[in-house]
Amino acid sequence: MPSTVFILADSSIELLPESLYKNNLIKKYAKKRNKDPSQIILDSNYHYKAMYKLEDYKKRGRPDILHFCLLNLLGSTLIKSNSSYVKILVHTINDILIEIKPETRLPKNYDRFIGLMEQLFTQKNIKENDLPLINILGNFNIEKVISNIPKKNRLIFTSKGNLVKLPNYLENYRNEDIALIIGAFPHGNFSNTILNLSENRLAIYPETLEAWIVLNQVIFSRELTIK
């Protein structure tokens, strides 16, 4: 069975930048949650008025996108049937790399998910029965982590890519290990860190789609072609 690496790239999840710690809105929010600002995930739902001056602010503060994507991926039949052959990597907007084991049971409630991610960024890992399920690998060079997959087998999904019929296209990789790279951010472009991973840039629709819609199409097409 060929392996499949899913990379949720430039994911819009990060702790509050230090430049926001003294903002009155942030201090009030931190007090309400009884947390230090350094332990809080940036979320545009609550922090928009404080974060709009941040560089690339339109690309930041949307951890809900990652939540949706992970729920879809971890609940998929591809994962349930082939978990031993699937790796899930989350690459954040700040180039932090996180590995999520396929057997992870993620909270469906958004607030609980945020709490879990805040715990992760503070403790560096999440365990269940002493088994690590979610690990921060650090500011890893992602190229090293997927070095076993040749560049021709790394597919970046972007509306600016070559339009393809995905199930037919993935037939070319039926018996090969591949990395499937989907952006988990709301606006803007992939970082150079991600674009340098491959020149294979694909579109599945002529217009921009939500990340989880693309991911679901990718999951289904991969499962269809490796059966």
For each residue, the residues with C-beta under 8 A, 3 or more apart:
1: 82 84 85 226
2: 85 173 174 175 176 177 178 226
3: 85 86 87 177 178
4: 78 82 85 86 87 177 178 179 180 222 226
5: 86 87 88 89 146 149 177 178 179 180
6: 73 86 87 88 89 179 180 182 215 218
7: 89 90 91 142 146 179 180 181 182 194
8: 11 66 69 70 88 89 90 91 182 183 184 211 215
9: 91 156 181 182 183 184 190 191 194
10: 59 91 92 93 183 184 185 190 191 194
11: 8 63 65 66 90 91 92 93 184 185
12: 59 60 61 62 63 65 66 93 184 185 186
13: 41 42 62 63 66 90 92 93 117 184
14: 17 41 42 60 92 93 94 96
15: 38 39 40 41 42 118 121
16: 20 21 26 37 38 40 41 42 47
17: 14 20 42 54
18: 21 38
19: 54
20: 16 17 23 26 37 42 47 50 51 54
21: 16 18 26 27 37 38
22: 26 27
23: 20 26 27 50
24: 27 28
25: 28 29 47 49 50
26: 16 20 21 22 23 29 30 37 40 47 50
27: 21 22 23 24 30 31 37
28: 24 25 31 32
29: 25 26 32 33 40 46 47
30: 26 27 33 35 36 37 40
31: 27 28 34
32: 28 29
33: 29 30 40
34: 31
35: 30 39 40 118
36: 30 39 40
37: 16 20 21 26 27 30 40
38: 15 16 18 21
39: 15 35 36 118 121 122
40: 15 16 26 29 30 33 35 36 37 118
41: 13 14 15 16 63 114 117 118 121
42: 13 14 15 16 17 20 47 51 60 61 63
43: 46 47 61 62 63 64 114
44: 47 48 51 60 61 62
45: 48 61 64
46: 29 43
47: 16 20 25 26 29 42 43 44 50 51 61
48: 44 45 51 52 61
49: 25 52
50: 20 23 25 26 47
51: 20 42 44 47 48 54 57 60 61
52: 48 49 57
53: 57
54: 17 19 20 51 57 60
55:
56: 59 60 93 188
57: 51 52 53 54 60 61
58: 186 187 188
59: 10 12 56 93 185 186 187 188
60: 12 14 42 44 51 54 56 57 93 185
61: 12 42 43 44 45 47 48 51 57
62: 12 13 43 44 65 66 185 186
63: 11 12 13 41 42 43 66 67 113 114 117
64: 43 45 67 68 110
65: 11 12 62 68 69 184 185 186 210 211 212
66: 8 11 12 13 62 63 69 70 90 184
67: 63 64 70 71 106 110 113
68: 64 65 71 72 211 212
69: 8 65 66 72 73 182 184 211 212 215
70: 8 66 67 73 74 88 90 100 106
71: 67 68 74 75 106 108
72: 68 69 75 76 212 215 216 219
73: 6 69 70 76 79 88 215 219
74: 70 71 79 88 100 102 104 105 106
75: 71 72 79 80
76: 72 73 79 80 219 223
77: 80 81 223
78: 4 81 82 86 219 222 223
79: 73 74 75 76 82 83 86 102
80: 75 76 77 83
81: 77 78 223
82: 1 4 78 79 85 86 223 226
83: 79 80 86 102 103
84: 1
85: 1 2 3 4 82
86: 3 4 5 6 78 79 82 83 102
87: 3 4 5 6 99 102
88: 5 6 8 70 73 74 99 100 101 102
89: 5 6 7 8 97 98 99 100 142 145 146
90: 7 8 11 13 66 70 97 98 99 100 184
91: 7 8 9 10 11 95 96 97 98 142 193 194
92: 10 11 13 14 95 96 97 98
93: 10 11 12 13 14 56 59 60 185 191
94: 14
95: 91 92 139 191 193
96: 14 91 92 136 138 139
97: 89 90 91 92 136 137 138 139 140 142 145
98: 89 90 91 92 120 134 135 136 137
99: 87 88 89 90 134 135 137
100: 70 74 88 89 90 104 133 134
101: 88 104 132 133 134
102: 74 79 83 86 87 88
103: 83 133
104: 74 100 101 126 133 134
105: 74
106: 67 70 71 74 113 116
107: 112 113 115 116
108: 71 112 113
109: 112 113
110: 64 67 113 114
111: 114 115
112: 107 108 109 115 116
113: 63 67 106 107 108 109 110 116 117
114: 41 43 63 110 111 117 118
115: 107 111 112 118 119
116: 106 107 112 113 119 120 126 134
117: 13 41 63 113 114 120 121
118: 15 35 39 40 41 114 115 121 122
119: 115 116 122 123 126
120: 98 116 117 123 124 125 126 134 136
121: 15 39 41 117 118 124 136
122: 39 118 119
123: 119 120 126
124: 120 121 135 136
125: 120 132 134 135 136
126: 104 116 119 120 123 132 133 134 135
127: 130 131 132 133
128: 131 133
129:
130: 127
131: 127 128
132: 101 125 126 127 135
133: 100 101 103 104 126 127 128
134: 98 99 100 101 104 116 120 125 126
135: 98 99 124 125 126 132
136: 96 97 98 120 121 124 125
137: 97 98 99 140 145
138: 96 97
139: 95 96 97
140: 97 137 144 145
141: 144 145
142: 7 89 91 97 145 146 193 194 197
143: 146 147 196 197
144: 140 141 147
145: 89 97 137 140 141 142
146: 5 7 89 142 143 149 154 179 197
147: 143 144
148: 177
149: 5 146 153 154 177 178 179
150: 153 154
151: 154 197 198 199 200
152: 198 200
153: 149 150 173 176 177 178 179
154: 146 149 150 151 178 179 181 197 198 200
155: 178 179 180 181 198 200 202
156: 9 161 181 190 194 195 197 198 200 201 202
157: 161 180 181 182 183 201 202 203 204 214 218
158: 161 183 190 201 202 203
159: 203 205 206 207 208 209
160: 201 203
161: 156 157 158 201 202 203
162: 201 202 203
163: 202 203 204 205 206
164: 168 169 202 203 204
165: 168 169
166: 169 170 202 204 217 218 221
167: 170 171 220 221 224 225
168: 164 165 171
169: 164 165 166 172 202 221
170: 166 167 173 174 178 221 222 224 225
171: 167 168 174 225
172: 169
173: 2 153 170 176 178 225
174: 2 170 171 225 226
175: 2
176: 2 153 173
177: 2 3 4 5 148 149 153
178: 2 3 4 5 149 153 154 155 170 173 222
179: 4 5 6 7 146 149 153 154 155 197 198
180: 4 5 6 7 155 157 218 222
181: 7 9 154 155 156 157 194 197 198
182: 6 7 8 9 69 157 211 214 215 218
183: 8 9 10 157 158 190 194 211
184: 8 9 10 11 12 13 65 66 69 90 211
185: 10 11 12 59 60 62 65 93 188 211
186: 12 58 59 62 65
187: 58 59
188: 56 58 59 185
189:
190: 9 10 156 158 183 194 195
191: 9 10 93 95 194 195
192: 195 196
193: 91 95 142 196 197
194: 7 9 10 91 142 156 181 183 190 191 197
195: 156 190 191 192
196: 143 192 193
197: 142 143 146 151 154 156 179 181 193 194
198: 151 152 154 155 156 179 181 201
199: 151
200: 151 152 154 155 156
201: 156 157 158 160 161 162 198
202: 155 156 157 158 161 162 163 164 166 169
203: 157 158 159 160 161 162 163 164 206
204: 157 163 164 166 209 214 217 218
205: 159 163 209
206: 159 163 203
207: 159
208: 159
209: 159 204 205 213 214
210: 65 213 214
211: 8 65 68 69 182 183 184 185 214 215
212: 65 68 69 72 215 216
213: 209 210 216 217
214: 157 182 204 209 210 211 217 218
215: 6 8 69 72 73 182 211 212 218 219
216: 72 212 213 219 220
217: 166 204 213 214 220 221
218: 6 157 166 180 182 204 214 215 221 222
219: 72 73 76 78 215 216 222 223
220: 167 216 217 223 224
221: 166 167 169 170 217 218 224 225
222: 4 78 170 178 180 218 219 225 226
223: 76 77 78 81 82 219 220 226 227
224: 167 170 220 221 227
225: 167 170 171 173 174 221 222
226: 1 2 4 82 174 222 223
227: 223 224
